[in-house]
């Protein structure tokens, strides 16, 4: 892998939920090239289940990483991740063998085409597979988890710097609308030391329709407010309207420390078993309330929370 010019970070990750229980997995392969200090490559494995959330992080030399784009493959040491499979082991602490079957949904681009090529925002995200199936097995801490028909996503994040603060949510199928999906972010950019008001972008697919806000100008149609760990949001444009909430409790959250490209750290608080309730209305949609017990809810912040221990 040719090491990118600093500052740069990139993350390839998968997440999946057991359709029959409050269990989920989250696996990330990342590279970090800071403006000061040595580049690194990290492998993260997070599991949510009835025994409580667990997390592992192993750091490797950047020379062990090979991120490819034509065939979209990430390799770090003996671990691999692509669109069809994830395999690897972290010494004796964990191992996994997963197959990935793509769903019918097209990739989700949360930003407009112009914003993907612009310097701002500094962080980009793309959902390559918004509704994939996962099968296989994970072993962590001496316990095995069978992954049989779990539903989730394959994702790609990259940029020159983490967004200063955000809430990020993802639903890969609602309980009462399994083909519907939601990708949403409320992000706060910074102007020097000043944190700007949040901008909410989203892509909601339901009943063969897509309702999306992908630009800063379009975000005047949306609104949101979040705090640990409740997030309310909504949008209205033309004949389409959504109002929703994503929430979780500290016991179902994993706390992580992220290094940033310009030095310092950010704190990531993630639950893959959050609850989402969404109301849809308007001429484009039949009025309905959608619910999910398998939403992802993530907050990135400079503030360390006393209610959630840092596991990695």
Rosetta silent file (secondary structure, phi, psi, omega in degrees, C-alpha in Angstrom):
SEQUENCE: XXXXXXXXXXXXXXXXXXXXXXXXXXXXXXXXXXXXXXXXXXXXXXXXXXXXXXXXXXXXXXXXXXXXXXXXXXXXXXXXXXXXXXXXXXXXXXXXXXXXXXXXXXXXXXXXXXXXXXXXXXXXXXXXXXXXXXXXXXXXXXXXXXXXXXXXXXXXXXXXXXXXXXXXXXXXXXXXXXXXXXXXXXXXXXXXXXXXXXXXXXXXXXXXXXXXXXXXXXXXXXXXXXXXXXXXXXXXXXXXXXXXXXXXXXXXXXXXXXXXXXXXXXXXXXXXXXXXXXXXXXXXXXXXXXXXXXXXXXXXXXXXXXXXXXXX
SCORE:     score description
SCORE:     0.000 S_00000001
   1 L     0.000  128.245  173.535    0.000    0.000    0.000 S_00000001
   2 L   -76.402  122.498 -176.512    1.309    3.429   -0.930 S_00000001
   3 L   -68.834  123.301  179.267    0.989    5.526    2.212 S_00000001
   4 L   -63.592  159.102  177.447   -1.280    8.517    1.500 S_00000001
   5 L   -71.684  136.197  177.104   -0.040   12.021    2.160 S_00000001
   6 L   -69.369  148.614   -2.231   -0.875   13.318    5.637 S_00000001
   7 L   -86.265  143.145 -179.067   -3.377   14.212    6.906 S_00000001
   8 E  -161.247  142.568  168.789   -5.510   11.203    5.969 S_00000001
   9 E  -141.523  156.257  178.174   -7.667    8.501    7.519 S_00000001
  10 E  -151.529  141.372 -179.788   -9.729    5.701    6.027 S_00000001
  11 E  -135.572  129.762  168.970  -12.097    3.131    7.464 S_00000001
  12 E  -111.526  126.986 -178.015  -13.675    0.063    5.883 S_00000001
  13 E  -147.729  155.604  173.932  -16.310   -1.482    8.149 S_00000001
  14 E  -124.008  152.746  172.600  -19.206   -3.881    8.355 S_00000001
  15 E  -144.436  148.023 -177.861  -22.027   -4.076   10.854 S_00000001
  16 E  -155.585  150.147 -179.460  -24.809   -6.646   11.203 S_00000001
  17 E  -122.271  141.100  170.469  -27.684   -7.509   13.536 S_00000001
  18 L   -67.836  124.173 -177.912  -29.231  -10.790   14.583 S_00000001
  19 L   -70.758  -11.915 -173.291  -32.856  -10.594   13.336 S_00000001
  20 L  -115.058   -1.933 -176.264  -34.102  -12.628   16.315 S_00000001
  21 L  -154.362  165.458  177.831  -32.164  -11.205   19.304 S_00000001
  22 L   -82.133   69.177  178.741  -30.449   -8.091   20.635 S_00000001
  23 L  -133.568  144.302 -178.955  -27.081   -9.096   19.218 S_00000001
  24 E  -156.070  160.400  174.546  -24.871   -7.283   16.750 S_00000001
  25 E  -129.301  154.183  178.305  -21.334   -7.102   15.393 S_00000001
  26 E  -146.829  119.258 -175.667  -19.203   -4.207   14.178 S_00000001
  27 E  -127.936  128.108 -176.141  -15.844   -4.819   12.481 S_00000001
  28 E  -129.203  142.045  169.461  -13.507   -2.055   11.253 S_00000001
  29 E  -121.763  121.274 -172.785  -10.218   -1.901    9.358 S_00000001
  30 E  -132.900  152.823  168.529   -8.649    1.562    9.514 S_00000001
  31 E  -126.895  144.232 -179.831   -5.515    3.466    8.570 S_00000001
  32 E  -132.045  124.288  178.280   -4.432    6.756   10.107 S_00000001
  33 E  -120.832   92.302 -175.598   -1.768    9.040    8.633 S_00000001
  34 L   -81.159  163.548  176.548   -1.367   11.987   11.030 S_00000001
  35 L   -71.626  -23.681  174.894    0.492   15.218   10.392 S_00000001
  36 L  -133.636  141.406 -177.525    2.711   14.353   13.364 S_00000001
  37 L    95.291  177.396 -174.734    3.678   10.901   14.585 S_00000001
  38 L   -88.066  141.092  172.054    3.785    7.536   12.897 S_00000001
  39 L   -63.594  155.997 -179.097    1.034    6.201   10.591 S_00000001
  40 E  -145.760  162.170  175.062   -0.820    3.165   11.889 S_00000001
  41 E  -128.505  128.868 -174.367   -3.258    0.464   10.829 S_00000001
  42 E  -124.218  143.084  172.457   -5.896   -0.734   13.278 S_00000001
  43 E  -117.565  128.067 -177.687   -8.320   -3.658   13.382 S_00000001
  44 E  -121.684  136.802  172.238  -11.369   -3.303   15.628 S_00000001
  45 E  -130.551  124.121  179.498  -13.943   -5.945   16.587 S_00000001
  46 E  -125.775  137.506 -179.542  -17.028   -5.003   18.608 S_00000001
  47 E  -130.980  135.926  175.275  -19.821   -7.319   19.739 S_00000001
  48 E  -117.227  125.707  174.999  -23.127   -6.454   21.390 S_00000001
  49 L  -159.147 -168.857 -174.986  -25.124   -9.189   23.148 S_00000001
  50 L   -67.484  -18.566  176.878  -26.797  -10.164   26.422 S_00000001
  51 L   -82.718    1.417 -177.656  -23.398  -10.426   28.154 S_00000001
  52 L    97.775  162.309 -179.331  -22.853   -6.735   27.476 S_00000001
  53 L   -71.865  144.812  178.060  -20.813   -4.979   24.795 S_00000001
  54 E  -133.037  148.512 -177.656  -17.231   -6.083   24.153 S_00000001
  55 E  -147.117  142.689  175.305  -14.511   -4.478   22.060 S_00000001
  56 E  -132.486  142.536  174.066  -11.004   -5.281   20.879 S_00000001
  57 E  -136.967  128.811  174.287   -8.496   -3.116   19.037 S_00000001
  58 E  -122.234  131.445 -179.938   -5.124   -4.250   17.696 S_00000001
  59 E  -100.925  136.774 -178.291   -2.654   -1.795   16.174 S_00000001
  60 E  -127.691  159.028  173.938   -0.286   -2.872   13.394 S_00000001
  61 E   -61.240  146.664 -178.173    2.504   -1.175   11.427 S_00000001
  62 H   -60.635  -25.492  179.558    1.211    0.712    8.404 S_00000001
  63 H   -67.317  -15.576  177.595    3.327   -1.580    6.212 S_00000001
  64 H   -85.773   -3.761 -176.978    0.987   -4.485    6.997 S_00000001
  65 E   -96.220  142.343  176.041   -1.971   -2.631    5.421 S_00000001
  66 E  -143.364   98.128  177.890   -3.061   -2.969    1.808 S_00000001
  67 E  -101.387  118.895 -179.722   -6.204   -1.030    0.860 S_00000001
  68 E  -112.709  156.420 -171.235   -7.194   -1.502   -2.766 S_00000001
  69 L  -116.664  -39.454  179.071   -9.868    0.335   -4.710 S_00000001
  70 L   -60.864  -42.693  177.812  -10.443   -1.367   -8.063 S_00000001
  71 L  -104.034    3.592  177.610  -11.345   -4.577   -6.250 S_00000001
  72 L    43.281   73.381  179.894  -12.184   -2.775   -2.969 S_00000001
  73 E  -129.842  136.821  174.444  -10.234   -4.940   -0.583 S_00000001
  74 E  -116.336  127.767  175.397   -8.765   -4.087    2.820 S_00000001
  75 E  -128.976  129.501  171.637   -5.984   -6.204    4.302 S_00000001
  76 E  -133.232  118.014 -176.686   -4.234   -5.555    7.610 S_00000001
  77 L    53.700 -122.461 -177.630   -1.794   -8.221    8.766 S_00000001
  78 L   -96.344   11.808 -179.585   -3.726  -11.533    8.550 S_00000001
  79 E  -104.219  148.455  178.725   -7.182   -9.911    8.371 S_00000001
  80 E  -139.802  150.092  176.448   -9.161   -9.179    5.210 S_00000001
  81 E  -148.090  128.965  173.109  -12.401   -7.394    4.359 S_00000001
  82 L  -145.705 -163.206 -176.232  -14.125   -6.923    1.015 S_00000001
  83 L   -74.262  -12.041 -173.228  -17.644   -6.899   -0.442 S_00000001
  84 L  -119.453  -14.418 -174.897  -18.076  -10.660   -0.118 S_00000001
  85 E  -163.784  160.363  172.048  -16.250  -11.791    3.034 S_00000001
  86 E  -140.588  126.796 -179.222  -14.390  -10.882    6.207 S_00000001
  87 E  -137.198  148.486  174.484  -11.749  -13.152    7.739 S_00000001
  88 E   166.106  176.064  177.449   -9.168  -12.697   10.425 S_00000001
  89 E  -152.075  145.983  175.090   -7.781  -13.280   13.898 S_00000001
  90 E  -116.669   86.434 -174.775   -6.364  -11.098   16.655 S_00000001
  91 L    50.645 -131.926  177.485   -3.852  -13.415   18.346 S_00000001
  92 L   -96.518    5.563 -173.797   -5.835  -15.685   20.673 S_00000001
  93 L   -81.903  -31.673 -176.461   -8.337  -12.983   21.589 S_00000001
  94 E  -163.511  154.832  171.589  -10.694  -13.261   18.613 S_00000001
  95 E  -152.573  155.668 -178.066  -11.221  -14.764   15.194 S_00000001
  96 E  -153.498  146.990  175.216  -13.940  -14.471   12.572 S_00000001
  97 E  -141.970  108.419 -174.429  -15.029  -15.975    9.273 S_00000001
  98 E  -129.840  138.903  169.795  -17.973  -14.255    7.626 S_00000001
  99 E  -105.324  146.909 -176.473  -19.525  -14.388    4.175 S_00000001
 100 E  -123.140  123.934  177.040  -21.397  -11.374    2.819 S_00000001
 101 E  -111.143  122.112 -176.033  -24.276  -11.627    0.346 S_00000001
 102 L   -68.528  147.476  174.067  -25.333   -8.320   -1.221 S_00000001
 103 L   -88.492 -165.842 -176.335  -28.930   -7.193   -0.996 S_00000001
 104 L   -88.013  -15.013 -173.479  -30.985   -5.467   -3.667 S_00000001
 105 L   -73.838  142.450  174.580  -30.335   -1.866   -2.592 S_00000001
 106 L   -70.990  159.384  175.440  -28.068    0.466   -4.556 S_00000001
 107 L   -55.643  150.023 -179.037  -25.128    2.085   -2.731 S_00000001
 108 E  -105.651  118.439  174.783  -26.080    5.034   -0.533 S_00000001
 109 E  -103.755  109.775 -176.185  -24.305    8.331   -1.178 S_00000001
 110 L   -75.787  -25.812  179.242  -25.085   10.625    1.740 S_00000001
 111 L  -103.209  160.689  172.223  -23.392   13.615    0.088 S_00000001
 112 L   -69.656  160.557  179.996  -23.952   15.225   -3.290 S_00000001
 113 H   -56.846  -39.498 -178.301  -21.491   14.334   -6.051 S_00000001
 114 H   -64.528  -39.028 -178.385  -19.869   17.770   -5.744 S_00000001
 115 H   -69.923  -24.884  177.616  -19.268   17.393   -2.011 S_00000001
 116 H   -68.612  -25.095 -179.056  -17.477   14.068   -2.532 S_00000001
 117 H  -102.634   -7.718 -178.434  -14.811   15.851   -4.561 S_00000001
 118 L   -83.517  160.692  177.296  -14.675   19.079   -2.535 S_00000001
 119 L   -70.623  -27.582  178.844  -12.237   19.773    0.307 S_00000001
 120 L  -117.890  133.217    2.958  -15.202   20.417    2.593 S_00000001
 121 L   -74.006  159.193 -176.470  -16.547   18.469    4.355 S_00000001
 122 L   -75.634  -15.072 -179.088  -13.298   16.880    5.497 S_00000001
 123 E  -118.986  133.658  179.383  -14.968   13.480    6.080 S_00000001
 124 E  -117.877  152.194  178.124  -16.761   11.439    3.400 S_00000001
 125 E  -144.085  145.156  179.688  -18.956    8.366    3.796 S_00000001
 126 E  -145.512  132.718  174.434  -20.454    5.805    1.428 S_00000001
 127 E   -98.236  106.796 -176.735  -22.608    2.758    2.119 S_00000001
 128 E   -71.294  -40.651  178.138  -21.570    0.201   -0.468 S_00000001
 129 E  -132.596  105.062 -176.103  -24.200   -2.346    0.565 S_00000001
 130 E   -80.371  -10.656 -177.665  -27.096   -0.935    2.620 S_00000001
 131 E  -152.466   74.247 -177.511  -28.853   -4.246    3.169 S_00000001
 132 E  -100.844  162.692  175.444  -26.489   -7.223    3.054 S_00000001
 133 E  -108.341  139.482 -178.350  -26.753  -10.701    4.596 S_00000001
 134 E  -122.914  135.256  177.020  -24.005  -12.071    6.859 S_00000001
 135 E  -138.180  147.599  177.427  -23.272  -15.715    7.706 S_00000001
 136 E   144.536 -143.882 -174.658  -20.407  -17.361    9.569 S_00000001
 137 E  -152.326  143.319  173.786  -18.901  -17.364   13.041 S_00000001
 138 E  -123.376  138.496  171.456  -17.158  -15.036   15.476 S_00000001
 139 E  -122.900  126.770  179.902  -15.093  -16.077   18.479 S_00000001
 140 E  -145.184  128.509  179.623  -14.239  -13.464   21.079 S_00000001
 141 L    61.881   30.650  179.373  -13.018  -13.960   24.620 S_00000001
 142 L    83.203   -2.560 -179.999  -13.353  -17.737   24.331 S_00000001
 143 E  -109.847  141.639  179.893  -17.048  -17.574   23.382 S_00000001
 144 E  -102.835  143.862  177.441  -18.435  -18.389   19.940 S_00000001
 145 E  -127.357  120.844  176.525  -21.263  -16.567   18.155 S_00000001
 146 E   -84.050  127.531  179.302  -22.992  -18.121   15.167 S_00000001
 147 E  -106.274  108.030 -173.044  -23.942  -15.552   12.552 S_00000001
 148 E  -130.970  100.509  178.164  -26.860  -16.955   10.550 S_00000001
 149 E    70.433   31.264  176.111  -28.780  -14.638    8.250 S_00000001
 150 E   -73.718  149.870 -178.171  -27.868  -11.429   10.070 S_00000001
 151 E  -110.719  135.759 -179.596  -28.730   -8.194    8.249 S_00000001
 152 E  -168.653 -147.033 -171.257  -26.375   -5.253    7.969 S_00000001
 153 E  -147.865  160.985  173.680  -24.180   -3.129    5.742 S_00000001
 154 E  -117.600  127.898 -166.951  -20.758   -2.689    4.129 S_00000001
 155 E  -134.659  157.640 -177.279  -19.359    0.829    4.557 S_00000001
 156 E  -141.473  120.922  175.245  -16.484    3.089    3.554 S_00000001
 157 E  -122.128  145.863  177.298  -15.345    6.295    5.319 S_00000001
 158 E  -161.429  164.024  177.401  -12.354    8.486    4.457 S_00000001
 159 E   163.482 -174.176 -179.961  -11.062   12.022    4.716 S_00000001
 160 L   -97.816  -14.627  179.857   -8.434   14.434    5.953 S_00000001
 161 L  -165.954  144.961  174.958   -9.921   14.926    9.418 S_00000001
 162 L   -63.633  145.180  170.780  -12.746   13.571   11.552 S_00000001
 163 L   -57.865  133.885 -174.958  -15.865   15.687   11.688 S_00000001
 164 L   -54.869  -40.377  179.154  -15.537   17.680   14.941 S_00000001
 165 E  -155.501  139.128  177.628  -18.866   16.415   16.331 S_00000001
 166 E  -159.534  163.087  162.981  -21.681   14.305   14.926 S_00000001
 167 E  -119.968  135.371 -176.328  -24.500   11.870   15.469 S_00000001
 168 E  -130.117  133.506 -179.500  -24.736    9.084   12.907 S_00000001
 169 E  -134.107  150.677  179.637  -27.564    6.618   12.452 S_00000001
 170 E  -150.395  133.073  174.533  -28.281    3.664   10.214 S_00000001
 171 E  -126.362  118.622 -179.798  -31.228    1.284    9.893 S_00000001
 172 E  -102.216   64.765 -178.163  -30.817   -1.716    7.575 S_00000001
 173 E   104.069  123.419  177.413  -34.473   -2.717    7.460 S_00000001
 174 E   -87.692  157.781 -178.422  -37.254   -1.816    9.895 S_00000001
 175 L   -58.208  -41.869 -177.302  -39.115   -4.454   11.915 S_00000001
 176 L  -105.592   11.805  174.463  -42.385   -3.715   10.113 S_00000001
 177 E  -153.329   72.312 -170.010  -40.822   -2.593    6.805 S_00000001
 178 E   -62.991  -18.549  179.640  -37.831   -4.900    6.206 S_00000001
 179 E   -91.083   -7.067 -177.372  -37.001   -3.450    2.778 S_00000001
 180 E   -88.931  145.527 -177.911  -36.828    0.153    4.023 S_00000001
 181 E  -136.952  157.066  177.891  -33.515    1.737    5.058 S_00000001
 182 E  -140.088  132.602  171.493  -32.292    4.949    6.662 S_00000001
 183 E  -127.081  123.341 -174.408  -28.901    6.632    6.648 S_00000001
 184 E  -146.528  145.288  176.867  -28.717    9.892    8.614 S_00000001
 185 E  -144.569  135.997  167.420  -26.091   12.209   10.086 S_00000001
 186 E  -113.031  110.171 -171.248  -26.230   15.428   12.073 S_00000001
 187 E  -118.208  144.307  177.699  -22.759   16.914   11.768 S_00000001
 188 E  -118.989  112.468  175.828  -21.124   20.004   13.247 S_00000001
 189 L   -82.295  172.064 -178.789  -18.199   21.475   11.352 S_00000001
 190 E  -125.591  143.979  171.441  -15.707   23.888   12.892 S_00000001
 191 E  -117.290   96.350 -170.632  -14.461   27.321   11.899 S_00000001
 192 L    64.055 -129.722  178.859  -11.195   27.575   13.801 S_00000001
 193 L   -83.354   -4.731 -174.925  -12.084   26.931   17.451 S_00000001
 194 E   -89.214  124.536  177.203  -15.771   27.718   16.833 S_00000001
 195 E   -86.921  122.684 -175.513  -18.142   24.752   16.473 S_00000001
 196 L   -81.405  161.659  176.809  -20.826   25.553   13.891 S_00000001
 197 L   -59.295  155.439 -177.622  -24.515   24.589   14.160 S_00000001
 198 L   -71.537  147.217  174.752  -25.420   21.076   13.104 S_00000001
 199 E  -119.055  129.463 -176.672  -26.383   20.152    9.548 S_00000001
 200 E  -109.502  119.328  176.741  -28.622   17.113    9.049 S_00000001
 201 E  -117.856  149.906 -178.651  -28.313   15.018    5.888 S_00000001
 202 E  -160.920  161.300  169.742  -30.099   11.728    5.240 S_00000001
 203 E  -134.422  116.480 -179.430  -31.220    9.146    2.700 S_00000001
 204 E  -117.767  122.843  179.285  -34.501    7.372    3.472 S_00000001
 205 E  -116.293  124.317 -174.416  -35.723    4.586    1.163 S_00000001
 206 E  -157.720  134.468  174.420  -39.267    3.316    1.644 S_00000001
 207 L    53.719   40.774  177.706  -42.043    1.818   -0.487 S_00000001
 208 L    76.669    5.820 -179.891  -40.029    2.171   -3.688 S_00000001
 209 E  -115.339  156.124  173.088  -39.348    5.881   -3.041 S_00000001
 210 E  -123.980  127.728  175.735  -36.223    7.747   -1.956 S_00000001
 211 E  -117.805  117.965 -172.937  -36.383   10.886    0.195 S_00000001
 212 E  -141.302  147.336  167.586  -32.968   12.475    0.613 S_00000001
 213 E  -126.750  114.256 -173.136  -31.204   15.656    1.708 S_00000001
 214 L  -119.588   -0.802 -176.210  -27.576   15.581    0.573 S_00000001
 215 L  -125.430  160.296  178.625  -26.494   19.245    0.500 S_00000001
 216 L   -64.866  -40.031  176.700  -25.957   22.013    3.023 S_00000001
 217 L   -63.035  -41.663  178.983  -28.557   24.122    1.242 S_00000001
 218 H   -66.082  -22.278 -176.652  -31.028   21.268    1.291 S_00000001
 219 H   -68.086  -10.423  173.536  -30.481   20.840    5.024 S_00000001
 220 H   -66.606  -13.955  176.354  -32.730   23.881    5.632 S_00000001
 221 H   -85.314   -8.653 -174.546  -35.527   21.370    5.019 S_00000001
 222 E  -119.182  164.553  176.945  -34.368   19.209    7.943 S_00000001
 223 E  -149.969  155.034  179.545  -33.932   19.616   11.680 S_00000001
 224 E  -164.987  156.815  173.243  -32.370   17.575   14.490 S_00000001
 225 E  -149.596  133.194  179.951  -31.214   17.646   18.083 S_00000001
 226 E  -138.602  157.804  173.836  -29.122   15.033   19.866 S_00000001
 227 E  -158.722  162.079  176.550  -27.506   14.262   23.194 S_00000001
 228 L   -67.368  116.234   -1.854  -26.278   11.052   24.808 S_00000001
 229 L  -132.233   64.516  175.812  -28.291    8.997   23.991 S_00000001
 230 E  -135.040  137.333 -176.218  -31.425   10.421   22.354 S_00000001
 231 E  -138.259  118.969  175.091  -31.660   11.950   18.897 S_00000001
 232 E  -110.609  144.275 -175.055  -34.787   13.527   17.412 S_00000001
 233 E  -157.069  165.338  177.470  -34.929   14.578   13.768 S_00000001
 234 E  -173.470  169.298  178.390  -37.255   15.325   10.900 S_00000001
 235 E  -160.976  148.382  176.111  -37.604   16.796    7.444 S_00000001
 236 E  -141.183  128.160  177.260  -40.349   18.071    5.173 S_00000001
 237 E  -150.883  119.555  179.576  -40.032   18.792    1.456 S_00000001
 238 L    59.826 -121.655 -177.184  -42.881   18.987   -1.004 S_00000001
 239 L  -100.134   24.362 -178.348  -45.147   15.993   -0.521 S_00000001
 240 E  -128.489  140.569  179.178  -42.768   14.073    1.786 S_00000001
 241 E  -148.808  138.053  170.456  -42.334   14.209    5.547 S_00000001
 242 E  -134.483  146.779  171.403  -40.486   12.196    8.167 S_00000001
 243 E  -139.817  131.609 -175.142  -40.192   12.646   11.937 S_00000001
 244 E  -151.898  174.055  176.871  -38.145   10.240   14.012 S_00000001
 245 E  -147.107  137.751  170.761  -36.137    9.365   17.075 S_00000001
 246 E  -121.311  132.579 -177.227  -33.168    7.078   17.683 S_00000001
 247 E  -147.572  158.860  174.797  -32.304    6.221   21.276 S_00000001
 248 L  -156.038 -176.884  179.764  -30.352    3.790   23.411 S_00000001
 249 L  -123.212  153.955 -176.510  -29.077    3.391   26.981 S_00000001
 250 H   -55.139  -31.759 -178.744  -25.473    3.579   28.261 S_00000001
 251 H   -65.803  -18.973 -179.509  -25.395   -0.166   29.027 S_00000001
 252 H  -104.904   20.776 -175.450  -25.779   -0.871   25.287 S_00000001
 253 L  -118.567  139.850  172.374  -23.023    1.538   24.185 S_00000001
 254 E  -103.960  130.998  174.854  -19.347    0.907   23.445 S_00000001
 255 E   -99.872  132.397 -178.191  -16.905    3.743   24.104 S_00000001
 256 E  -132.402  155.750  175.354  -13.835    4.014   21.863 S_00000001
 257 E  -108.287  122.101  178.114  -10.905    6.398   21.474 S_00000001
 258 E  -106.656  127.346  168.951  -10.185    7.623   17.941 S_00000001
 259 E   -75.235  142.394  178.326   -6.895    9.280   17.053 S_00000001
 260 L  -106.141  162.071 -173.177   -7.309   12.278   14.754 S_00000001
 261 L   -71.085  -23.431 -179.319   -5.087   13.292   11.862 S_00000001
 262 L  -102.088   19.523 -178.840   -4.096   16.635   13.427 S_00000001
 263 L    92.680  165.385 -179.024   -3.260   15.153   16.817 S_00000001
 264 L    78.406 -178.778 -178.200   -5.388   14.640   19.861 S_00000001
 265 E  -133.007  156.781  170.116   -8.241   12.183   20.249 S_00000001
 266 E  -116.946  157.561  177.500  -11.976   12.014   19.744 S_00000001
 267 E  -111.072  125.458 -179.682  -14.379    9.852   21.729 S_00000001
 268 E  -108.378  129.056  177.882  -16.744    7.584   19.828 S_00000001
 269 E  -122.566  115.775 -168.661  -19.842    6.175   21.550 S_00000001
 270 E  -129.709  134.476  168.443  -21.624    3.537   19.499 S_00000001
 271 E  -125.444  128.764  176.232  -24.620    1.276   19.944 S_00000001
 272 E   -99.339    5.953  178.550  -25.570   -1.223   17.250 S_00000001
 273 E  -128.071   39.612  176.361  -28.732   -2.249   19.119 S_00000001
 274 E   -78.371  167.237  179.163  -30.407    1.144   19.415 S_00000001
 275 E  -107.918  140.904  177.136  -34.125    1.699   18.812 S_00000001
 276 E  -128.279  135.581  174.637  -35.552    3.837   16.008 S_00000001
 277 E  -128.689  126.838 -172.070  -39.118    5.069   15.598 S_00000001
 278 E  -135.582  130.016  174.742  -39.997    6.915   12.395 S_00000001
 279 E  -105.790  132.916  178.765  -43.238    8.473   11.159 S_00000001
 280 E  -122.381  146.440 -178.932  -43.708    8.997    7.438 S_00000001
 281 E  -159.003  177.451 -179.748  -46.465   10.941    5.698 S_00000001
 282 L   109.127  169.614 -178.644  -47.289   12.951    2.601 S_00000001
 283 L   -64.310  -28.449 -177.626  -48.588   12.159   -0.862 S_00000001
 284 L   -75.754  -26.184 -178.007  -45.440   10.205   -1.709 S_00000001
 285 L  -124.514  141.846  167.420  -45.808    7.878    1.285 S_00000001
 286 L   -70.092  134.832 -177.684  -48.773    6.207    2.897 S_00000001
 287 L   -57.708  130.361 -177.139  -48.890    7.442    6.495 S_00000001
 288 E  -159.273  160.326  170.968  -47.119    4.910    8.692 S_00000001
 289 E  -117.333  120.622 -179.784  -44.974    4.454   11.778 S_00000001
 290 E  -103.603  142.247 -179.950  -41.847    2.366   11.253 S_00000001
 291 E  -132.784  149.437  176.043  -39.921    0.836   14.136 S_00000001
 292 E  -144.997  136.249  172.749  -36.561   -0.898   14.464 S_00000001
 293 E  -100.172   11.338 -173.106  -34.788   -2.563   17.388 S_00000001
 294 E  -133.479   43.947  179.218  -31.603   -2.883   15.336 S_00000001
 295 E   -90.312  150.457  168.800  -30.471    0.672   14.589 S_00000001
 296 E   -94.198  135.459  178.087  -26.928    1.954   14.790 S_00000001
 297 E  -136.086  117.551 -176.644  -26.501    5.155   16.825 S_00000001
 298 E  -130.935  136.742  175.050  -23.049    6.719   17.084 S_00000001
 299 E  -120.932  132.930  172.111  -21.860    9.974   18.629 S_00000001
 300 E  -113.552  132.188 -172.966  -18.404   11.470   18.075 S_00000001
 301 E  -154.045  163.203  171.638  -17.332   14.147   20.539 S_00000001
 302 L   -84.000  -10.449 -172.484  -14.417   15.786   22.322 S_00000001
 303 L   -96.711  130.480  174.525  -16.100   15.043   25.643 S_00000001
 304 L   -85.132  130.242 -176.256  -15.472   11.873   27.613 S_00000001
 305 L   -94.398  132.974  179.193  -18.691   10.505   29.140 S_00000001
 306 L   -72.615  -21.897 -174.056  -18.688    9.169   32.678 S_00000001
 307 L   -82.186  -11.328 -176.780  -21.636    6.854   31.957 S_00000001
 308 L  -129.790  119.835  177.954  -19.829    4.729   29.328 S_00000001
 309 L   -71.704  149.122  174.384  -16.430    3.067   29.879 S_00000001
 310 E   -83.965  117.864 -176.704  -13.861    3.188   27.085 S_00000001
 311 L   -93.993  -17.048  179.672  -13.321   -0.379   25.917 S_00000001
 312 L  -159.714    0.000    0.000  -10.678    0.309   23.263 S_00000001
